[in-house]
Amino acid sequence: MAQALDIDRWNLECEFNNTDHRTDLNGIDRLIVRRGQPFTISLYLRSGIYQPGDSSLDCVAETGPQPSEQYGTRASFGLSANIDTSRWSATVTSPPGDMVALSVCSAPDAPIGHYTLTLGRSGRIEFVLLFNPWCPGDAVYMDNEQNLAEYVLSQDGIIFRGSYKHPISTPWNFGQFESGILDICLRILDMNPKCLKNPGKDCSGRRNPIYVSRVLSAMVNCNDDKGVLLGKWTDGYEGGVSPMFWRGSVEILRNWDTQACQPVRYGQCWVFAAVACSISRALGIPCRVVTNYHSAHDSNSDLVIERYINENGEPIQSREMIWNYHCWVENWMTRPDLKSDFNGWQASDPTPQEKSEGVYCCGPIPVRAIKEGELVFKYDAPFVFAEVNADVITIMKKKDGNTSKVTSTAVVGQKISTKSVDSDAREDITHLYKYPEGSDEEREAFKKANHQNKLLQQQENEGLHITIKVSSEMRKGCDFDVFAVVTNNTQREKKCRLVFGSCAMSYNGFLGKNCGFKDLLNVELSPGEGEPIPLRLNYSKYGVLLTEDNLIRLAVLLMDYSTGETTLVVRNIVLDNPEIKVRILGEPKENRKLAAEITLKNPLPEPLENCCFSIEGVVRVPPYPVKIYFTPTHSGLRKLVVDFDSSKLCHVKGYRNVIIGK
């Protein structure tokens, strides 16, 4: 009969194991490993020695509050001759003696989370198990090292905002390896309603990245649960901070954790997506943030957005809207519940828009399913398909109560974007979501999706053509012109009414007040003539109307008196904020003070007051975001120098009324 090993003490070899499992960025003070990959524990025996074939060791791995072999949250195994990476297994890799090198491997489909591993009668260790995208047996396996470095290990990134004609990159600190973040991410899983209702079943579900992604989609927003963020798009941000304030996920996650799981105020789509990306990467699921320009919000699943205007071309607000852009995440995984063609990137959206199975969540749905028009696949395919493919119908409501259809060129799903691998450049991934406009493949996808409106869509009016052009000198704080260019492509003279309007808007389609308006009742166009009609936008008027999104909606409504046809063209423009320039002073050296000069030029005709520079990154010193508040004495170029030191937080030179805090 084999003799059980009598264990006195052990060494988890955290530095070696965490480095080998690519979890060392979480620290090396505890054991954090990835599933389906062996890790080594050094066991020191109290009595006796290890003898191959004559020694035994009973091992039990458990996770969750109700470990069960039925649910796969408890596994019992003993010593074997070799490691079996397809299941829980253990083997000894050292020669006979009183020190035993024990190699342990978890199953590649084991639930992730906090584990205890019992070794015989006297050994009990704790560790954290994560998804393993480096393991071919794991459902999140990704076979490209550059992609893994970007989508799992990278702690900083770029989120694209602005408009499809002018994408603006927003830096973001995902910070998934910062101190305490992993435990917060696991706590988010523990606080989800499914876990609170049936913890055994929920912990079992954590073996499946499809399940985990769907839980995260619900838990990043707080609409149904003790989720992380409260969304707010209108009426100010009292009781919290503007979503524009955030530059990273770390402070958001820590605030949620320290405030007894109360939602952090406030988030909007890119913040929801960025936090979901941080959590996914922390747990080991490859993830990226995606931006869809001209994103449709289809509330009744008919794949049509009905847009209403009045006789002046001014929009009438409705529940179905076209967002200037919308952000979600893609997680990488296999879909064993579907055909193998649908493995890979899965779209998942944590922004609360519509309920799915009674909960505010969306996805995951294979990106390939959206492209192919497979709307019966799980989860929420019709909603995501509409975001990138919905037809737009514009209807004019007249004063007498009648309505008429307006020809419109609006196209949703433009320049779908994500950060490139190894670069801050924008990668256009529209081709992953949709076939080229007008192609046979696109028609087949629409037939499969029963998208009749797109199949029957009429050609654009060839008689009168309208474009909106903008000036290269268009900057926030300046007065500038925008132009409606109307071209008469017919053989006869045309007499038209042209309405050229503008209004402030938020990125999700909510409209503000008029920034400039022109109504020309008698525009005469000779055959072949193209006439530019200017509209002046003055900062004195638009400046107080702009939202934090810096967006202005331009709309041209053209009514052809001879045919009665009405055409609408819309373009959203975004005004850039001034660039903040950061220049490193001197040569950066390890363990040495580093100085950086931050420069901002105020483009506005009035002073900026009570400003705040928020500096955030994954640099270990200082270990938290730094906010530097200052009051400029006048407008123009402002500079400040920040010194980072391992012994001090920082100090600021050249400013009065400076407060430094964390």
C-alpha positions as CSV (number, residue, x, y, z in Angstrom):
1,M,0.0,0.0,0.0
2,A,1.3,3.4,-1.0
3,Q,2.5,5.7,1.9
4,A,0.8,9.1,2.1
5,L,3.3,12.0,2.0
6,D,3.6,13.7,5.4
7,I,3.9,17.4,4.5
8,D,5.4,19.8,7.0
9,R,5.5,23.1,4.9
10,W,5.5,24.3,1.3
11,N,6.7,27.0,-1.0
12,L,4.2,28.1,-3.7
13,E,7.1,29.4,-5.9
14,C,5.0,32.5,-6.7
15,E,7.6,34.4,-8.6
16,F,8.5,31.5,-10.9
17,N,4.9,30.3,-11.4
18,N,3.4,33.8,-11.9
19,T,6.1,34.7,-14.4
20,D,5.6,31.4,-16.2
21,H,1.8,32.0,-16.4
22,R,2.1,35.6,-17.4
23,T,0.4,36.8,-14.2
24,D,3.4,38.4,-12.5
25,L,2.2,41.9,-13.4
26,N,-0.4,41.2,-10.7
27,G,2.4,40.8,-8.2
28,I,4.3,37.8,-6.9
29,D,3.1,37.8,-3.3
30,R,0.5,35.1,-4.0
31,L,-0.1,32.3,-6.5
32,I,-2.1,33.3,-9.7
33,V,-2.1,30.8,-12.4
34,R,-3.9,30.1,-15.7
35,R,-6.0,27.0,-16.4
36,G,-4.7,24.0,-18.5
37,Q,-1.0,24.9,-17.7
38,P,1.1,23.2,-15.0
39,F,2.5,25.0,-12.0
40,T,5.1,23.8,-9.4
41,I,4.9,23.7,-5.6
42,S,7.8,22.7,-3.4
43,L,6.7,20.4,-0.6
44,Y,9.0,19.8,2.5
45,L,8.2,16.6,4.3
46,R,8.0,16.2,8.0
47,S,9.0,12.6,8.0
48,G,9.9,10.0,5.4
49,I,10.9,10.6,1.8
50,Y,9.2,10.5,-1.5
51,Q,9.6,7.2,-3.4
52,P,8.1,6.8,-6.9
53,G,5.4,4.1,-6.8
54,D,5.5,3.9,-3.0
55,S,4.2,7.4,-2.1
56,S,0.8,8.8,-2.5
57,L,-0.9,12.2,-2.2
58,D,-4.6,12.9,-2.4
59,C,-5.4,16.3,-3.9
60,V,-8.7,18.2,-3.8
61,A,-9.2,21.4,-5.7
62,E,-12.3,23.5,-4.8
63,T,-13.8,26.8,-5.8
64,G,-16.9,28.7,-4.7
65,P,-19.1,28.6,-1.6
66,Q,-20.6,25.2,-2.5
67,P,-17.9,23.0,-4.1
68,S,-19.5,20.1,-6.0
69,E,-18.1,17.5,-8.4
70,Q,-21.5,17.6,-10.1
71,Y,-21.0,21.3,-10.9
72,G,-17.3,20.9,-11.7
73,T,-16.3,23.2,-8.8
74,R,-14.6,20.3,-7.0
75,A,-12.0,17.9,-8.4
76,S,-10.3,15.0,-6.6
77,F,-7.1,13.5,-8.1
78,G,-3.9,11.8,-7.0
79,L,-0.4,11.4,-8.3
80,S,0.2,10.2,-11.8
81,A,3.2,9.3,-13.8
82,N,2.8,12.4,-16.1
83,I,0.8,15.6,-16.2
84,D,-2.4,15.4,-18.1
85,T,-3.2,18.9,-19.3
86,S,-6.8,17.8,-20.3
87,R,-7.9,17.4,-16.7
88,W,-6.9,18.1,-13.1
89,S,-3.7,16.1,-12.5
90,A,-0.5,16.1,-10.4
91,T,2.9,14.5,-10.7
92,V,6.3,14.7,-8.9
93,T,9.2,16.0,-11.0
94,S,12.0,15.8,-8.4
95,P,14.1,12.7,-7.5
96,P,13.4,10.8,-4.3
97,G,14.1,12.8,-1.2
98,D,12.5,14.9,1.6
99,M,11.8,17.8,-0.7
100,V,9.1,17.2,-3.4
101,A,8.6,19.3,-6.5
102,L,4.9,18.8,-7.2
103,S,3.6,19.8,-10.6
104,V,-0.1,20.5,-10.7
105,C,-2.3,21.2,-13.7
106,S,-5.9,22.3,-13.8
107,A,-8.4,21.3,-16.4
108,P,-8.5,23.7,-19.4
109,D,-12.2,24.1,-18.8
110,A,-12.1,24.5,-15.0
111,P,-14.2,27.4,-13.5
112,I,-12.1,30.5,-12.9
113,G,-11.9,32.1,-9.5
114,H,-10.4,31.7,-6.0
115,Y,-9.4,28.1,-5.2
116,T,-8.2,26.0,-2.3
117,L,-6.0,23.0,-3.0
118,T,-5.9,20.4,-0.2
119,L,-2.8,18.2,-0.2
120,G,-3.2,15.1,1.9
121,R,-4.2,15.7,5.5
122,S,-2.0,18.7,6.4
123,G,-1.5,20.8,3.2
124,R,-4.0,23.5,2.2
125,I,-3.0,26.2,-0.2
126,E,-4.9,29.0,-1.9
127,F,-4.5,30.4,-5.4
128,V,-6.4,32.2,-8.2
129,L,-7.2,30.5,-11.5
130,L,-7.7,32.5,-14.6
131,F,-8.6,31.9,-18.3
132,N,-5.6,30.9,-20.4
133,P,-5.5,32.3,-23.9
134,W,-2.1,30.7,-24.4
135,C,-3.5,27.2,-23.8
136,P,-4.8,25.4,-27.0
137,G,-7.4,23.5,-24.8
138,D,-8.9,26.7,-23.4
139,A,-12.0,28.2,-25.1
140,V,-10.3,31.6,-25.2
141,Y,-7.1,30.3,-26.9
142,M,-5.5,32.8,-29.3
143,D,-2.5,31.7,-31.3
144,N,-0.9,35.0,-32.1
145,E,1.7,36.4,-29.6
146,Q,1.4,40.0,-30.8
147,N,-2.4,39.9,-30.4
148,L,-2.1,38.4,-26.9
149,A,0.3,41.1,-25.9
150,E,-2.2,43.7,-27.1
151,Y,-5.6,42.1,-26.1
152,V,-4.6,40.5,-22.8
153,L,-1.4,42.0,-21.4
154,S,-1.5,45.7,-22.6
155,Q,-2.7,48.0,-19.8
156,D,-3.2,51.1,-21.9
157,G,-5.0,51.7,-25.1
158,I,-6.9,54.0,-27.4
159,I,-10.7,54.4,-27.7
160,F,-12.0,56.2,-30.8
161,R,-14.7,58.9,-30.4
162,G,-15.4,62.1,-32.4
163,S,-17.2,61.5,-35.7
164,Y,-16.8,59.1,-38.6
165,K,-15.3,61.9,-40.8
166,H,-13.1,63.0,-37.9
167,P,-12.3,60.1,-35.5
168,I,-10.6,61.3,-32.3
169,S,-8.4,59.0,-30.2
170,T,-8.9,59.0,-26.5
171,P,-6.1,57.4,-24.4
172,W,-7.3,55.0,-21.7
173,N,-5.6,53.2,-18.8
174,F,-7.2,49.8,-18.5
175,G,-4.9,49.0,-15.5
176,Q,-6.0,45.4,-15.3
177,F,-2.9,44.4,-13.4
178,E,-2.9,47.3,-10.9
179,S,-3.0,46.4,-7.2
180,G,-6.3,45.0,-6.1
181,I,-8.0,45.1,-9.5
182,L,-8.1,41.3,-10.0
183,D,-9.9,40.8,-6.7
184,I,-12.3,43.5,-7.5
185,C,-13.1,41.8,-10.8
186,L,-13.7,38.5,-9.1
187,R,-15.9,40.3,-6.6
188,I,-18.0,41.7,-9.5
189,L,-18.7,38.1,-10.5
190,D,-19.7,37.2,-6.9
191,M,-22.1,40.1,-6.7
192,N,-24.0,39.2,-9.9
193,P,-27.7,38.2,-9.2
194,K,-27.2,34.7,-10.6
195,C,-24.5,34.1,-8.1
196,L,-26.5,35.5,-5.2
197,K,-29.4,33.3,-6.2
198,N,-27.5,30.1,-6.9
199,P,-23.8,30.4,-6.1
200,G,-23.0,26.8,-6.9
201,K,-24.5,26.9,-10.4
202,D,-23.0,30.4,-11.1
203,C,-19.5,29.3,-10.1
204,S,-19.8,26.3,-12.3
205,G,-20.8,28.6,-15.2
206,R,-17.4,30.4,-14.8
207,R,-15.8,27.7,-16.8
208,N,-17.5,29.2,-19.9
209,P,-16.3,32.5,-21.3
210,I,-19.7,32.9,-23.0
211,Y,-21.4,32.9,-19.6
212,V,-18.8,35.1,-18.0
213,S,-19.0,37.7,-20.8
214,R,-22.7,37.8,-20.5
215,V,-22.5,38.3,-16.8
216,L,-20.0,41.1,-17.2
217,S,-22.2,42.8,-19.8
218,A,-24.9,43.0,-17.1
219,M,-22.7,43.9,-14.2
220,V,-20.7,46.8,-15.7
221,N,-24.0,48.7,-15.6
222,C,-26.1,48.9,-12.5
223,N,-29.6,48.9,-14.0
224,D,-30.6,45.5,-12.6
225,D,-28.0,44.7,-10.0
226,K,-25.1,46.0,-7.8
227,G,-23.2,46.8,-11.0
228,V,-20.2,49.1,-11.4
229,L,-21.4,52.2,-13.3
230,L,-24.5,54.3,-13.4
231,G,-25.2,55.8,-16.9
232,K,-26.2,59.4,-17.4
233,W,-26.6,61.3,-20.7
234,T,-28.6,64.4,-19.8
235,D,-29.3,67.1,-17.2
236,G,-25.8,67.5,-15.6
237,Y,-23.8,65.2,-13.3
238,E,-24.7,66.3,-9.8
239,G,-23.7,63.7,-7.2
240,G,-20.9,62.3,-9.4
241,V,-18.5,63.3,-12.2
242,S,-18.9,63.7,-15.9
243,P,-18.0,60.6,-18.0
244,M,-15.5,62.8,-19.7
245,F,-13.5,63.0,-16.5
246,W,-12.4,59.4,-16.5
247,R,-9.2,58.5,-18.2
248,G,-8.9,54.9,-16.9
249,S,-10.8,52.0,-15.3
250,V,-8.7,51.7,-12.1
251,E,-10.3,54.5,-10.1
252,I,-13.8,53.5,-11.2
253,L,-13.3,49.9,-10.1
254,R,-11.7,50.9,-6.8
255,N,-14.5,53.3,-6.0
256,W,-17.1,50.6,-6.6
257,D,-15.2,48.3,-4.3
258,T,-14.6,50.7,-1.5
259,Q,-18.2,52.1,-1.6
260,A,-19.9,48.8,-0.7
261,C,-20.7,48.0,-4.4
262,Q,-22.6,51.2,-4.9
263,P,-22.6,52.3,-8.5
264,V,-19.9,54.9,-9.6
265,R,-21.5,58.0,-11.1
266,Y,-21.3,58.4,-14.1
267,G,-20.6,56.5,-17.3
268,Q,-21.4,56.6,-21.0
269,C,-20.8,54.0,-23.7
270,W,-17.0,54.3,-24.0
271,V,-16.6,54.2,-20.2
272,F,-18.9,51.1,-19.9
273,A,-16.9,49.4,-22.7
274,A,-13.5,50.3,-21.3
275,V,-14.3,49.0,-17.8
276,A,-15.7,45.8,-19.4
277,C,-12.4,45.5,-21.3
278,S,-10.3,45.9,-18.2
279,I,-12.3,43.2,-16.4
280,S,-12.1,40.8,-19.3
281,R,-8.4,41.2,-19.7
282,A,-7.9,40.8,-15.9
283,L,-9.7,37.5,-16.0
284,G,-7.7,36.3,-19.1
285,I,-10.2,36.8,-21.9
286,P,-8.7,38.6,-24.9
287,C,-10.7,41.8,-25.3
288,R,-10.8,45.0,-27.3
289,V,-12.9,48.2,-27.4
290,V,-14.8,48.8,-30.7
291,T,-16.4,52.0,-31.9
292,N,-19.2,52.0,-34.5
293,Y,-19.9,55.4,-36.1
294,H,-23.5,56.3,-37.0
295,S,-24.7,53.6,-34.7
296,A,-28.5,52.8,-34.8
297,H,-30.6,52.2,-31.7
298,D,-33.5,50.1,-32.9
299,S,-35.9,49.7,-30.1
300,N,-38.5,47.5,-31.8
301,S,-36.3,45.1,-33.8
302,D,-37.7,46.0,-37.2
303,L,-34.2,47.0,-38.5
304,V,-35.6,50.4,-39.4
305,I,-34.9,53.8,-37.8
306,E,-37.7,56.2,-38.3
307,R,-36.4,59.8,-38.1
308,Y,-38.9,62.7,-38.0
309,I,-38.4,66.3,-39.0
310,N,-40.5,69.4,-39.2
311,E,-41.0,71.6,-42.2
312,N,-37.8,73.6,-41.3
313,G,-35.8,70.4,-41.4
314,E,-35.4,70.5,-37.6
315,P,-35.4,67.0,-36.0
316,I,-38.2,65.8,-33.7
317,Q,-36.8,63.7,-30.9
318,S,-37.9,60.0,-30.8
319,R,-36.8,56.9,-28.9
320,E,-35.1,55.4,-32.0
321,M,-32.0,57.3,-32.7
322,I,-28.7,57.2,-34.5
323,W,-25.8,57.7,-32.2
324,N,-22.9,59.7,-33.6
325,Y,-20.8,56.8,-32.3
326,H,-21.3,53.9,-29.9
327,C,-18.7,51.7,-28.2
328,W,-18.8,48.1,-27.2
329,V,-16.3,45.3,-26.6
330,E,-15.3,42.2,-28.5
331,N,-14.1,39.1,-26.6
332,W,-12.2,36.3,-28.2
333,M,-13.5,32.7,-27.7
334,T,-14.9,29.6,-29.3
335,R,-18.6,29.1,-29.7
336,P,-19.2,25.3,-29.2
337,D,-23.0,26.1,-29.1
338,L,-22.7,27.2,-32.8
339,K,-20.8,26.2,-35.9
340,S,-17.0,26.5,-35.8
341,D,-17.2,29.2,-38.4
342,F,-18.5,31.5,-35.6
343,N,-15.5,31.1,-33.3
344,G,-13.3,34.2,-32.7
345,W,-14.5,37.8,-31.9
346,Q,-17.8,38.1,-30.1
347,A,-19.5,41.4,-29.7
348,S,-20.8,42.2,-26.2
349,D,-22.3,45.6,-25.0
350,P,-22.4,46.6,-21.4
351,T,-24.1,50.0,-22.1
352,P,-27.7,49.6,-20.9
353,Q,-29.9,50.2,-23.9
354,E,-32.5,47.4,-24.3
355,K,-33.3,44.4,-22.1
356,S,-32.2,40.9,-23.1
357,E,-33.9,38.0,-21.3
358,G,-35.2,40.5,-18.8
359,V,-31.8,42.0,-18.0
360,Y,-29.9,45.1,-19.4
361,C,-27.1,43.2,-21.2
362,C,-26.2,42.4,-24.8
363,G,-24.2,39.6,-26.3
364,P,-22.0,37.9,-26.8
365,I,-22.8,37.4,-30.4
366,P,-20.3,36.3,-33.0
367,V,-19.2,39.2,-35.2
368,R,-19.3,36.7,-38.1
369,A,-23.0,36.1,-37.4
370,I,-23.7,39.8,-37.8
371,K,-21.9,39.9,-41.2
372,E,-23.8,36.8,-42.4
373,G,-27.2,38.0,-41.2
374,E,-27.7,35.0,-38.8
375,L,-30.1,36.7,-36.5
376,V,-31.3,33.6,-34.7
377,F,-27.9,33.0,-33.1
378,K,-27.3,33.8,-29.4
379,Y,-27.2,36.4,-28.1
380,D,-29.0,39.6,-29.2
381,A,-28.1,39.3,-32.9
382,P,-31.0,41.5,-34.2
383,F,-30.0,44.5,-32.0
384,V,-26.4,44.4,-32.9
385,F,-27.2,43.8,-36.6
386,A,-29.4,46.9,-36.6
387,E,-26.6,49.0,-35.0
388,V,-24.5,48.5,-38.1
389,N,-27.1,47.8,-40.8
390,A,-30.5,49.5,-40.0
391,D,-32.3,51.4,-42.7
392,V,-33.0,55.0,-42.0
393,I,-36.4,56.4,-43.1
394,T,-36.9,60.2,-42.8
395,I,-40.5,61.5,-42.4
396,M,-41.6,65.1,-42.4
397,K,-44.4,66.1,-40.1
398,K,-46.3,69.1,-41.5
399,K,-48.2,71.7,-39.6
400,D,-51.5,70.4,-41.0
401,G,-50.9,67.0,-39.5
402,N,-49.9,65.3,-42.8
403,T,-46.6,63.5,-43.3
404,S,-44.4,62.9,-46.3
405,K,-41.4,60.8,-46.9
406,V,-38.1,62.6,-47.4
407,T,-35.2,61.3,-49.4
408,S,-32.2,60.8,-47.2
409,T,-28.7,59.5,-47.7
410,A,-28.1,58.4,-44.1
411,V,-26.0,55.2,-43.7
412,V,-25.4,53.5,-40.3
413,G,-22.4,51.4,-39.4
414,Q,-19.5,53.6,-40.6
415,K,-15.8,53.2,-40.0
416,I,-16.1,50.5,-37.3
417,S,-12.8,51.0,-35.5
418,T,-10.5,49.6,-32.9
419,K,-6.9,50.3,-31.8
420,S,-4.3,48.5,-34.0
421,V,-2.0,45.9,-32.5
422,D,1.4,47.4,-31.5
423,S,0.3,50.9,-32.6
424,D,-2.0,53.7,-31.6
425,A,-3.3,53.9,-35.2
426,R,-7.0,53.2,-35.9
427,E,-7.7,49.8,-37.5
428,D,-10.9,49.8,-39.6
429,I,-12.8,46.5,-39.0
430,T,-16.0,47.4,-40.8
431,H,-15.3,44.4,-43.2
432,L,-15.7,42.0,-40.2
433,Y,-19.3,43.3,-39.6
434,K,-20.6,43.8,-43.1
435,Y,-20.0,43.0,-46.7
436,P,-19.2,45.8,-49.2
437,E,-22.2,48.1,-50.0
438,G,-24.2,46.7,-52.9
439,S,-22.3,43.4,-53.2
440,D,-24.0,40.1,-53.8
441,E,-22.8,38.9,-50.4
442,E,-24.5,41.8,-48.7
443,R,-27.8,41.1,-50.5
444,E,-27.5,37.4,-49.3
445,A,-26.9,38.6,-45.7
446,F,-29.9,40.9,-45.9
447,K,-32.1,38.1,-47.3
448,K,-31.1,35.8,-44.5
449,A,-31.8,38.6,-42.0
450,N,-35.2,39.3,-43.7
451,H,-34.0,43.0,-44.1
452,Q,-36.6,43.9,-46.7
453,N,-36.2,47.7,-46.5
454,K,-32.5,47.4,-47.5
455,L,-33.4,45.1,-50.4
456,L,-36.0,47.5,-51.7
457,Q,-34.1,50.6,-51.0
458,Q,-34.5,53.2,-53.8
459,Q,-31.6,54.8,-55.5
460,E,-30.6,58.3,-54.3
461,N,-32.3,61.1,-56.2
462,E,-30.0,61.7,-59.2
463,G,-31.5,65.0,-60.1
464,L,-30.4,67.3,-57.3
465,H,-27.3,66.4,-55.3
466,I,-26.4,67.9,-51.9
467,T,-23.1,67.8,-50.0
468,I,-22.1,69.6,-46.8
469,K,-18.5,70.9,-46.8
470,V,-16.6,72.3,-43.9
471,S,-13.6,74.6,-43.5
472,S,-10.2,73.4,-42.5
473,E,-10.1,76.4,-40.2
474,M,-13.0,74.9,-38.1
475,R,-11.8,75.1,-34.5
476,K,-13.5,75.5,-31.1
477,G,-13.4,79.1,-30.1
478,C,-13.4,80.4,-33.7
479,D,-16.1,81.7,-36.0
480,F,-16.2,79.7,-39.2
481,D,-18.3,78.9,-42.3
482,V,-19.9,75.6,-43.4
483,F,-21.2,75.1,-46.9
484,A,-24.2,73.4,-48.5
485,V,-23.2,72.6,-52.1
486,V,-26.2,71.9,-54.3
487,T,-25.6,70.5,-57.8
488,N,-28.3,70.4,-60.5
489,N,-27.7,67.2,-62.5
490,T,-30.8,67.7,-64.7
491,Q,-31.2,69.3,-68.1
492,R,-33.6,72.0,-66.9
493,E,-33.4,74.9,-64.5
494,K,-34.5,74.2,-61.0
495,K,-36.2,76.5,-58.4
496,C,-35.9,75.3,-54.8
497,R,-36.3,76.1,-51.2
498,L,-33.2,75.4,-49.1
499,V,-33.2,75.3,-45.3
500,F,-29.7,75.1,-43.8
501,G,-29.7,74.6,-40.0
502,S,-27.4,73.6,-37.2
503,C,-27.8,72.6,-33.6
504,A,-25.6,71.3,-30.7
505,M,-25.9,67.6,-30.0
506,S,-24.6,64.9,-27.8
507,Y,-22.9,61.8,-29.2
508,N,-25.9,59.6,-28.5
509,G,-28.2,61.7,-30.7
510,F,-29.9,64.0,-28.2
511,L,-30.3,67.4,-29.8
512,G,-29.8,70.9,-28.3
513,K,-30.6,74.4,-29.4
514,N,-30.0,76.2,-32.7
515,C,-26.4,77.3,-33.5
516,G,-27.2,79.0,-36.8
517,F,-30.1,78.9,-39.3
518,K,-30.8,80.0,-42.9
519,D,-34.0,79.6,-44.9
520,L,-33.8,80.5,-48.7
521,L,-37.1,80.4,-50.4
522,N,-36.0,80.9,-54.0
523,V,-32.7,79.2,-54.9
524,E,-32.4,79.0,-58.7
525,L,-30.0,76.4,-60.2
526,S,-29.1,76.2,-63.8
527,P,-28.4,72.8,-65.4
528,G,-25.0,71.4,-64.3
529,E,-24.6,74.3,-61.8
530,G,-23.2,73.6,-58.3
531,E,-23.7,76.5,-55.9
532,P,-22.0,76.6,-52.4
533,I,-24.3,78.3,-49.9
534,P,-22.5,79.3,-46.7
535,L,-23.8,79.3,-43.1
536,R,-21.8,81.2,-40.5
537,L,-21.3,79.7,-37.1
538,N,-20.3,82.2,-34.5
539,Y,-18.6,81.1,-31.2
540,S,-20.6,83.7,-29.3
541,K,-23.7,81.6,-30.2
542,Y,-22.5,78.0,-30.4
543,G,-20.0,78.2,-27.5
544,V,-22.6,78.2,-24.7
545,L,-24.7,75.5,-26.5
546,L,-22.0,72.9,-27.0
547,T,-22.1,69.8,-24.9
548,E,-18.9,68.1,-23.7
549,D,-19.0,66.1,-26.9
550,N,-18.2,69.3,-28.9
551,L,-20.7,68.1,-31.6
552,I,-22.7,70.2,-34.0
553,R,-25.4,68.7,-36.3
554,L,-25.6,70.3,-39.7
555,A,-28.7,69.6,-41.8
556,V,-29.7,70.7,-45.3
557,L,-33.3,70.3,-46.4
558,L,-33.9,70.9,-50.1
559,M,-37.5,71.1,-51.6
560,D,-37.8,70.9,-55.4
561,Y,-40.8,73.1,-56.4
562,S,-41.2,71.4,-59.7
563,T,-41.4,67.8,-58.5
564,G,-42.4,68.2,-54.9
565,E,-39.5,66.0,-53.8
566,T,-37.8,66.8,-50.5
567,T,-34.2,65.7,-49.8
568,L,-32.4,65.8,-46.4
569,V,-28.6,65.6,-45.9
570,V,-27.1,65.6,-42.4
571,R,-23.5,65.8,-41.3
572,N,-22.2,65.9,-37.7
573,I,-19.0,67.9,-37.1
574,V,-16.8,67.7,-34.0
575,L,-14.7,70.6,-32.8
576,D,-11.4,69.6,-31.3
577,N,-10.4,70.4,-27.8
578,P,-6.9,72.0,-27.6
579,E,-4.0,69.6,-27.6
580,I,-2.3,68.9,-24.4
581,K,1.4,68.4,-25.1
582,V,3.6,66.4,-22.7
583,R,7.4,66.7,-23.0
584,I,9.8,64.6,-20.9
585,L,12.6,66.8,-19.5
586,G,15.9,65.0,-19.5
587,E,16.7,61.3,-19.9
588,P,14.3,58.9,-18.1
589,K,16.2,56.5,-15.8
590,E,15.1,53.8,-13.5
591,N,14.7,54.8,-9.8
592,R,15.4,58.4,-10.7
593,K,13.2,61.5,-10.5
594,L,11.5,62.2,-13.8
595,A,10.2,65.6,-14.8
596,A,7.6,66.3,-17.5
597,E,6.4,69.6,-19.0
598,I,2.7,69.8,-19.8
599,T,1.6,72.6,-22.2
600,L,-1.9,73.7,-23.1
601,K,-2.8,76.6,-25.3
602,N,-6.2,78.2,-24.6
603,P,-8.0,78.7,-27.9
604,L,-11.0,80.5,-26.4
605,P,-11.4,84.3,-26.3
606,E,-12.0,84.2,-22.5
607,P,-9.8,82.8,-19.7
608,L,-10.1,79.2,-18.4
609,E,-10.7,79.0,-14.7
610,N,-10.7,76.2,-12.1
611,C,-9.0,73.8,-14.5
612,C,-7.8,70.4,-13.6
613,F,-5.0,68.3,-15.3
614,S,-5.7,64.6,-14.6
615,I,-2.6,62.4,-15.1
616,E,-3.1,58.7,-15.1
617,G,-1.0,55.7,-16.1
618,V,0.4,52.4,-15.2
619,V,3.7,53.7,-13.9
620,R,4.2,52.3,-10.4
621,V,5.2,55.6,-8.8
622,P,3.0,57.4,-8.0
623,P,0.7,54.4,-7.5
624,Y,-2.5,56.3,-8.1
625,P,-3.8,58.9,-10.5
626,V,-2.5,62.5,-9.9
627,K,-4.8,65.4,-10.3
628,I,-3.2,68.9,-10.5
629,Y,-5.6,71.8,-10.0
630,F,-4.7,75.3,-11.1
631,T,-6.2,78.7,-11.9
632,P,-4.7,80.4,-15.0
633,T,-4.5,84.1,-14.6
634,H,-5.3,84.8,-18.3
635,S,-5.9,83.0,-21.5
636,G,-3.1,81.9,-23.8
637,L,-0.3,79.4,-23.5
638,R,0.1,77.8,-20.1
639,K,2.9,75.5,-18.9
640,L,3.5,73.6,-15.8
641,V,6.3,71.2,-14.8
642,V,5.5,68.1,-12.8
643,D,8.3,66.2,-11.0
644,F,7.6,62.6,-10.2
645,D,9.7,61.2,-7.4
646,S,9.8,57.9,-5.6
647,S,9.8,59.6,-2.2
648,K,7.3,62.4,-3.0
649,L,4.0,62.5,-4.9
650,C,4.9,65.5,-7.0
651,H,5.4,69.2,-6.9
652,V,4.4,71.8,-9.5
653,K,6.5,74.8,-10.5
654,G,5.3,78.1,-11.9
655,Y,1.6,78.2,-10.8
656,R,-0.2,79.9,-8.0
657,N,-3.3,78.4,-6.2
658,V,-2.0,74.9,-6.9
659,I,-3.6,71.9,-5.0
660,I,-2.1,68.5,-5.4
661,G,-4.1,65.5,-4.3
662,K,-4.9,61.9,-5.0
